[in-house]
Amino acid sequence: MSGKSWDRFTSRIPASVCLLVLCGILLAGLLPFRGPRNGVSWLGNQNGVRLSGHSTLWSDGSFPVLDQGRGDSCSIEIWLQPGLPRDSSIIFSFSTPENPLELTLHQYRSLLIVETRVPGGWHAASIIGADGVFHQGTPAFVTISSGPQQTVMYVDGALARTFPGSRIGPDCRGRLVLGTSPTMDDSWRGQVRGLGLYGAELTADEARQHYESWTTSGSPALSDREHAVGLYLFNERSGDIVHNSIATGINLEIPARYRLVHQMFLQPFWHEYKPKGSYWKDILINIVGFMPLGFFFFAYWSTVRPIRRAALVTTLLGFAVSLTIEVLQSQIPTRDSGTTDLITNTLGTFLGVGLYGWSLARALLAKIYFARLS
């Protein structure tokens, strides 16, 4: 290779490194580009579906308040079997556009939690729960019965806990989402064998009778007093529709690909905060991950192709790249779009710019490809 050709080759190395860093960050932030295939499958030899991760079912319409609009009473029955003994995920939700997490049922290890939220808010309005509900490999038939004065939980037809003054009737409305959170990737693993929705407060006798009839014959014995609105027996054993046994009711759909009903767009950082080690680990990864972008682009624009205010332009580039990733992540169900990443990625770019100010870092970079240009 001639001297001129070698000079042209070496002069392109800095730009190539910058491009590789940029492409690497975009790929890391946007893979896998779209949602994976839905992990819902039919059990085959019995009624029910298996949720194996990145799984969801949702209603093809929205439920009004179940007790004909009064909001006094609501009952939910779900027959399920957890796949993981230490799972911490959302199993079931009622979701509305104005309040995506209207009502949610969570598994937290062996604990069943029912949570409601205030419209427009992100803090729980009410949390109730019962321990010892879930055990790996063991089905559980859960009944949550709520009236004007209290909410009662039954497990396998027996009383688990009573919550005086708690009522969920006004929150039993909206689109039904099963298997994950409506707003973020929070997939639950296990089996669902039946689901019932009622516009009445089920009594202890009715909860016990439903448990006995459903687990022995595959369907609960209903009466007009219970005002059944949704009854899903999961007895199709194939296809992408779970039919509502109530003639005029709303069916459940199994989409081909995993998606979220109300995926968040640039969620505020104060809503994203979690007092967990994983939260701070993600922050550290985001900062460190964007430092190469700040380092190499600032080196390029201050040494190879000098521009005015190279530090500011580089930091703004980091912000723009991060914003692009966060906007696109709002369309990828396995990703979270939030302002925390926007802040930490920009900070990482700024720290990368500052890193180039260290003489040791500049000397190392010069050994790589700046020696012939100095």
C-alpha positions in Angstrom: 0.0 0.0 0.0 1.4 3.4 -1.0 2.0 6.2 1.5 -1.0 8.2 0.3 -3.3 5.2 0.3 -2.2 4.4 3.9 -2.8 8.0 4.9 -6.3 7.9 3.5 -6.9 4.6 5.2 -5.7 5.8 8.6 -7.7 9.0 8.3 -10.9 7.1 8.0 -10.3 5.0 11.1 -11.6 7.6 13.6 -14.8 8.1 11.7 -15.3 4.4 11.3 -14.8 3.9 15.1 -17.4 6.6 15.8 -19.9 4.9 13.4 -19.3 1.5 15.0 -19.9 2.9 18.4 -23.1 4.6 17.3 -24.4 1.5 15.6 -23.5 -0.7 18.6 -25.5 1.6 20.9 -28.5 1.6 18.5 -28.5 -2.1 18.2 -28.2 -2.6 22.0 -31.1 -0.2 22.6 -33.5 -1.5 19.9 -33.0 -5.2 19.6 -35.1 -7.3 19.0 -36.9 -4.5 17.0 -40.3 -6.1 17.5 -42.3 -8.2 20.0 -41.5 -11.9 20.2 -44.1 -14.5 19.4 -46.8 -14.8 22.0 -45.9 -17.5 24.6 -49.5 -18.6 25.1 -50.2 -22.3 24.2 -53.1 -24.6 24.9 -52.7 -27.4 27.5 -54.1 -29.9 25.0 -55.0 -32.7 27.3 -57.2 -30.5 29.6 -58.9 -27.2 29.5 -56.6 -24.2 29.9 -53.6 -22.3 28.5 -50.0 -22.2 29.5 -48.2 -18.9 29.7 -44.5 -19.4 29.3 -43.1 -15.9 29.2 -43.9 -13.0 26.9 -47.5 -14.1 27.0 -50.7 -12.2 26.9 -54.4 -12.5 26.3 -56.8 -9.6 26.2 -60.5 -8.9 25.7 -61.8 -7.8 22.3 -63.8 -5.1 24.0 -64.1 -3.1 27.2 -66.2 -4.1 30.2 -68.4 -1.5 31.8 -68.6 -1.5 35.6 -69.8 -5.1 36.1 -72.8 -4.5 38.3 -74.7 -2.5 35.6 -72.8 0.7 36.3 -73.4 1.1 40.1 -69.9 0.1 41.2 -71.1 -1.4 44.4 -70.2 -5.1 43.8 -67.8 -7.1 41.8 -66.4 -10.7 42.0 -63.5 -12.3 40.2 -62.8 -16.0 40.0 -59.6 -17.3 38.5 -58.4 -20.9 38.5 -54.6 -21.0 37.9 -51.4 -22.8 38.6 -48.1 -20.8 39.0 -45.1 -21.9 37.1 -42.5 -20.2 39.3 -42.6 -20.3 43.2 -40.8 -17.0 43.5 -42.5 -15.1 40.7 -43.3 -11.4 41.0 -45.6 -10.5 38.2 -49.0 -9.2 37.2 -51.5 -12.0 36.4 -54.7 -10.1 35.6 -55.7 -6.5 35.0 -58.6 -4.3 34.2 -57.2 -1.4 32.1 -58.7 1.8 30.8 -57.1 4.5 28.6 -57.3 7.1 31.4 -56.1 4.6 34.0 -54.1 1.7 32.4 -53.6 0.0 35.8 -57.2 0.4 37.0 -57.1 -3.0 38.9 -54.4 -5.6 39.0 -53.8 -9.0 40.5 -50.2 -9.8 41.3 -48.3 -12.9 42.4 -45.5 -12.1 44.7 -44.0 -15.4 45.7 -46.8 -17.2 47.6 -48.7 -13.9 48.1 -51.8 -12.8 46.1 -52.1 -9.0 45.8 -55.0 -6.9 44.6 -54.1 -3.3 43.7 -56.2 -0.4 42.5 -54.9 3.0 41.3 -56.3 6.5 41.2 -56.9 7.7 37.6 -54.0 9.7 36.3 -51.8 8.6 39.3 -49.1 6.0 39.7 -49.4 5.3 43.4 -51.7 2.6 44.6 -55.0 3.7 45.9 -55.6 0.4 47.7 -53.6 -2.8 48.2 -54.9 -6.0 49.8 -53.5 -9.4 49.8 -53.4 -12.9 51.2 -50.3 -15.1 51.8 -49.9 -18.8 51.2 -52.0 -18.7 48.0 -49.5 -19.9 45.5 -47.3 -23.1 45.5 -45.4 -24.4 42.5 -47.1 -27.2 40.8 -50.3 -26.8 42.8 -53.5 -25.3 41.2 -55.3 -22.5 43.2 -58.9 -21.5 42.7 -59.1 -17.8 43.9 -62.3 -15.9 44.4 -62.3 -12.2 45.2 -65.7 -11.0 46.3 -66.3 -7.3 46.9 -69.4 -5.4 48.0 -70.2 -2.0 49.4 -68.7 -2.8 52.8 -65.8 -5.2 52.3 -63.8 -7.4 50.1 -63.3 -11.1 50.8 -60.7 -13.5 49.4 -61.4 -17.2 49.2 -58.8 -19.9 48.1 -60.1 -23.3 47.0 -63.5 -22.4 48.3 -62.4 -21.6 51.8 -62.1 -18.1 53.4 -58.6 -16.7 53.2 -58.9 -13.1 54.4 -61.5 -10.4 54.9 -60.9 -6.7 54.3 -63.5 -4.4 55.9 -63.9 -1.1 54.3 -62.3 -2.2 51.0 -64.2 -2.3 47.7 -63.1 -2.9 44.2 -66.5 -2.7 42.4 -65.8 0.7 40.7 -62.5 -0.6 39.4 -63.9 -3.8 37.7 -64.1 -2.2 34.3 -62.2 -1.6 31.1 -60.2 -4.0 28.9 -59.2 -7.3 30.5 -55.5 -8.2 30.2 -54.3 -11.6 31.2 -50.7 -12.7 31.6 -48.7 -9.4 31.8 -49.0 -5.8 32.7 -50.9 -3.5 30.3 -48.1 -1.0 30.4 -44.8 -2.9 30.6 -43.1 -6.3 30.1 -44.1 -8.1 33.3 -45.0 -11.6 32.1 -46.4 -14.1 34.5 -45.6 -17.8 34.0 -48.1 -20.6 34.7 -51.4 -22.1 33.7 -54.8 -20.5 33.6 -57.7 -23.0 33.6 -60.7 -20.7 34.2 -61.9 -17.1 34.7 -65.2 -15.8 35.9 -66.5 -12.2 36.3 -69.6 -11.3 38.2 -71.6 -8.2 38.9 -72.5 -9.3 42.4 -70.8 -10.0 45.7 -70.5 -13.8 45.9 -71.3 -15.3 49.2 -69.1 -17.9 51.0 -71.5 -20.7 49.9 -71.4 -19.5 46.3 -67.6 -19.3 46.3 -67.4 -22.9 47.7 -70.0 -24.2 45.3 -68.2 -22.6 42.3 -64.9 -24.2 43.4 -66.4 -27.6 43.7 -68.4 -27.6 40.5 -65.7 -25.9 38.4 -62.9 -28.2 39.5 -65.0 -31.3 39.1 -67.1 -30.6 36.0 -65.1 -27.8 34.3 -67.8 -25.2 34.7 -69.4 -23.4 37.7 -73.0 -23.8 38.6 -74.5 -20.4 38.1 -77.6 -18.6 39.3 -79.2 -15.4 38.1 -78.4 -13.7 41.4 -74.7 -13.8 40.6 -75.0 -11.7 37.4 -72.3 -13.5 35.5 -70.7 -11.1 32.9 -67.7 -13.1 31.8 -67.2 -16.9 32.0 -64.1 -18.3 30.2 -63.8 -22.1 30.4 -60.7 -22.4 28.2 -62.2 -25.5 26.6 -61.4 -24.7 23.0 -58.0 -26.3 23.2 -56.9 -24.7 19.9 -57.2 -21.4 18.0 -56.7 -17.8 19.0 -60.0 -17.1 20.7 -61.2 -17.9 24.2 -64.9 -17.7 24.0 -67.1 -16.1 26.7 -69.7 -18.7 27.7 -72.1 -15.8 28.4 -73.9 -15.5 25.0 -73.6 -11.7 24.6 -70.3 -11.4 26.4 -66.8 -10.3 25.4 -64.3 -12.8 24.1 -60.6 -13.0 24.8 -58.0 -12.9 22.0 -54.6 -14.5 21.8 -52.5 -12.2 19.6 -49.9 -13.9 17.4 -47.1 -11.6 18.8 -46.5 -10.4 22.3 -47.8 -6.8 22.6 -48.9 -4.4 25.4 -52.3 -2.7 25.5 -51.1 0.6 26.9 -47.3 0.7 26.4 -45.7 3.6 28.2 -44.1 6.5 26.2 -41.3 8.4 27.9 -42.5 7.5 31.4 -41.5 10.2 33.9 -38.4 9.3 36.0 -40.2 9.8 39.3 -42.6 7.1 38.2 -39.9 4.7 37.1 -38.0 4.8 40.4 -37.9 1.4 42.2 -36.0 0.9 45.5 -34.3 -2.2 44.1 -30.7 -3.0 43.3 -31.7 -3.8 39.7 -32.8 -0.2 39.2 -29.4 1.2 40.2 -27.7 -1.5 38.1 -29.6 -0.4 35.0 -28.6 3.3 35.7 -24.9 2.3 35.9 -25.2 0.3 32.7 -26.8 3.2 30.8 -24.2 5.7 32.0 -21.2 3.4 31.1 -22.9 2.3 27.8 -23.0 5.9 26.5 -19.5 7.0 27.6 -17.8 5.6 24.5 -20.1 7.7 22.3 -19.0 10.8 24.2 -15.4 9.9 24.2 -14.9 9.0 20.6 -17.2 11.6 19.0 -15.6 14.4 21.1 -12.1 13.1 20.2 -13.1 13.2 16.5 -14.7 16.6 16.6 -11.9 18.2 18.6 -8.9 16.6 16.9 -9.6 15.0 13.5 -12.4 17.3 12.2 -12.4 20.2 14.7 -15.7 22.0 15.2 -16.8 24.8 17.5 -18.2 23.8 20.9 -17.3 20.1 20.3 -18.2 19.2 23.9 -21.7 20.7 23.7 -22.4 19.2 20.2 -21.3 15.7 21.4 -23.5 15.9 24.5 -26.4 17.0 22.4 -25.7 14.1 20.1 -25.9 11.7 23.0 -29.3 13.2 24.0 -30.6 12.9 20.5 -29.5 9.3 20.1 -31.0 8.4 23.5 -34.3 10.2 22.6 -34.5 8.3 19.3 -34.0 5.0 21.2 -36.6 5.8 23.8 -39.2 6.9 21.2 -38.7 3.7 19.2 -38.7 1.5 22.4 -42.2 2.7 23.0 -43.2 0.4 20.1 -41.2 -2.6 21.4 -43.1 -4.5 24.1 -40.0 -6.0 25.7 -38.5 -2.5 26.2 -39.4 0.4 28.5 -39.6 3.9 27.2 -38.7 6.3 30.0 -37.0 9.6 30.9 -34.6 7.9 33.4 -32.7 6.4 30.5 -32.7 9.8 28.7 -31.1 11.4 31.7 -28.5 8.7 32.4 -27.6 8.2 28.7 -27.0 12.0 28.3 -24.9 12.0 31.5 -22.9 9.0 30.2 -22.1 11.0 27.0 -21.1 14.0 29.1 -18.8 11.9 31.2 -17.3 10.3 28.1 -16.4 13.9 26.9 -14.8 14.5 30.2 -12.9 11.3 30.0 -11.1 12.5 26.9 -9.8 15.4 29.0 -7.6 12.9 30.9 -4.0 12.8 29.4 -3.9 9.1 30.0 -7.0 8.5 27.9 -5.7 10.8 25.1 -2.4 9.0 25.1 -4.1 5.6 24.8 -6.2 6.8 21.9 -3.2 8.3 20.1 -1.6 4.9 20.2 -4.6 3.4 18.5 -5.0 5.7 15.5 -4.0 9.3 16.1 -0.2 8.8 16.0 0.1 9.5 12.3 -2.2 12.5 12.6 -0.5 14.3 15.5 
